[in-house]
């Protein structure tokens, strides 16, 4: 099973093909595909690191922009009547990993050798 470690928003994620995960909000629209930074590709023999991993391509699809669970933060000081309550909901993006594989290479066409060559 091929897997990759990608970097998104200052965090690293271990992903495999077809996996869905929640990450910090991305600047891409829903339905858009993008290629995150690849740090490592493994699963088939030796893992590829650094420049070898950068040649590999991971394609991800932004499936939805969602809000995370509500987090309540409470502060309390003993015997002073100080109570404070605050909360927030993180803005997240749900992505789906479509493919992990080699980057597309430009095809070079070989020029046909001249047929009338003398040896």
HUFENTA-V657316 format. One record per pair of residues at least 24 apart in sequence whose C-alpha atoms are under 6 Angstrom apart, sorted by the first residue. I is the first residue (numbers start at 1). J is the second residue. Records with the same first field share a line. If there is no record, write none. Layout:
I=J / J
//
This chain:
1=43
2=42 / 43
3=41 / 42 / 43
4=40 / 41
5=39 / 40
6=37 / 38 / 39
7=37
17=97 / 98 / 99
18=97 / 98
19=96 / 97
20=95 / 96
21=94 / 95
22=93 / 94
23=92 / 93
24=92 / 93
25=91 / 92 / 93
30=62 / 63 / 64
31=62 / 63
32=61 / 62
33=60 / 61
34=59 / 60
35=59
55=103
56=101 / 102 / 103
57=101 / 102 / 103
58=99 / 100
59=98 / 99
60=96 / 97 / 98
61=95 / 96
62=95
63=94 / 95
64=93 / 94
65=92 / 93
66=92 / 93
67=91 / 92
//
